[in-house]
Amino acid sequence: MLIVFGDSHAHIWSGRLVSALGDRSVFPNVRVNYLGPALAYNLMSDDGSLGKWGAQIIHHPDIKSQETTAIMLSFGEIDCRTQVVKRAAKKRMSLRDACSLISDRYLAFIDELRKATEVPIILSGPIATAPAAQNWDENFPNVGSEIERNAATLNLSRLLRSGCQNRRNVFLVSLLDKMITPVLTTKSFYIDDGCHLNLDGLSLAIQAFNEVKSSFPNPEEDYFKVGSLSFDAPPGPADISDQALIIGVSSNAQAATPATIALRPSGNIFQTNVDDQPWVMIDIGFGALLERIEVFRSDADNQGAVLSIEVFGGINKKQFELIYRHDGRDFGANGAPLSFYTSDPDAPVRFLMFRLQKSGVFQLNGIKLYAQTCLK
């Protein structure tokens, strides 16, 4: 199994867009451990010991797991986008020297990681920076012009490549040369949300990965094989929640941003205002033969409004049929979901509306959908 550690750019290696994340990898042989907005610079500390992120990786159980056959690290894009130009100006140094500070600490961490494992280590090189046309999304702050940031990314990538070449069983996977123009601007074709790769970019990344995989001790392992599709057995019930997106809520029906319904350990997948019969609408993306639905009550729901929940389904958004109406009994103790079967499992459903029969705030921790499918 390929184990990936990193910032938000690590998510694409699971086959998931950052703008539409699911709760599991498309590729059964890839597991992503998202650490947060982590800097490559902070993999090590100023005194040469493990930094915050480096310690989390080294001590993670996946490092020693028998399942792990390769480890990937995805860091550096945030450094190049937010730190290099800033540090160069503050310390009166060149972009190249500012990049060297990052690569030195990144490679020092690789040396520490090599002491803990013998499997191949792959660095997923930082991608091209956010293009100027999408230059100031508040979620992706940046310092320096697009050209300066791409120059920093190019320099850091060259330093990392050189460092990998001098280390046993350490490789750099980079598609930077395919993402920037000769004048160091970013080709937005491969960008999903102004910052992260889209699936076309993933195709390039997998191609680059497979090129270096030929040097692995076990180059035959296929990490990017899509989850099994059964041709020889009838469809069976399986969780399809990762296919579904929230597309509207009663409080801002015209401005809802698509979001996943995956169960969150803390927090809600949505929350309405105090509305009269508040609702949330979900798009599965295709006509699904739903069998069972699980609803996870919000930890913050202490008023019991959710006990009046009812669920409607339809193949389009113009006509809904009642699937389930709750009888008011309490549920949600110790995180246990409300679980119920659909009224007509043979009727395909694409859109779901979850609604409260009473006025109040509607919020849930997550929803799970089980349907007949050939995907296992």
C-alpha positions, 0 to 999 in steps of 0.5 A: 500500500502507498501511504501518503502524508502531507498538506491538502495537495496530498488528497488528490492521490486518493483520486479525490478533488479537494473541492469534492472530498469523499471519506475514502480513497478511490484507490484501495492501495492508497491511503492519505494521511492529511496533516493540515496546512503543513510547511515543508520547512517545519518538518524539522525544527531549528535545532535539528530535531524533528518538527511538529509535522515530522514527528507526526509522520515518524511516529505514525503507525503506518510507517511500521505497518506490514501493509506499507510498501511505499511512502509519499510526502506531499509538501512545499507548495504552501512554502513557495506560495506564502513563505519564500518571497516573504523570507527572502525580503525579510532576511535580504536573501535571494529566492534561491537561498530562501528555497535552500533553507526549505530543501535542507530541512525537507531533505534532513527529514528524509534522512530521519525517515529513512532510519525508520523504514526501508520502503521507497520514499517518494516526494510529490513535488510542489505544483505550479502556484495559483494563477493570477486570474485566481490570485487572491482566494482568501482560502489560499493566501499568497505572497509575491507575484505568480512569476516569483512564486513559480520561480521559487517552486522551480528552484525548490523542485530542482534542489529536491531532485538533486537531493533525491538523486543522492539518496538511496530509494528516494524519488521525486515525482514532479509535473511542474514542467508541464504546468508552467509556461516559458514565462513562468505563468501557470497553466490553469488547465490542470488546476481545480479550485485555483490551487489544487490539481484536478483529475487531468493533473492527477493523470499526469501525476500518476504517469510521473509516479509510474515512471519512477516506480520502475526503480522500486524493489517491487515495481509490479504493484499497481497502486492506482487500480480503481476499487473493484468492479464486479462483473460476475456477481449481482449488485449488492448493498454498499456505502455510496455516501462518497458520491453524494454532495449537499447542493442546497440548504433552506437558509441559503438555497441560492448560494450553497457550496457543494459539500460532502455528506461524510460523517465528521468526527466533530462539527456539522456537514451543514447547519441552517438558521432558525427556519420554518421546516428547515431542509437540506438537499443532496445530489447523489449524482446518479439514479441510485437504488437506495436500500438504507439511510443512516442519519448522524445527529449533531453533537450540538443538537440539544433541542431535539428538533431533529426528532421530527426529521422526514426524508423525501427522494426523487429522480429529479428536483421537481417531484419528491416522494416520501421515503421516511418520517420519524416518529419522534423517538430519541436517537443519537446516544453515543453517536449511534445513527438513526438507521432506516430502510427506504420505502421502495428500494426498486425506485431509483433516487438521485435527489434527497431532501431531508427536512424537519417538520418543525421550525428550528435549526437543522444540523447533522454530523453526517449521512450515510447512504447504502444502495445496490451497486456493482462497486465493492 
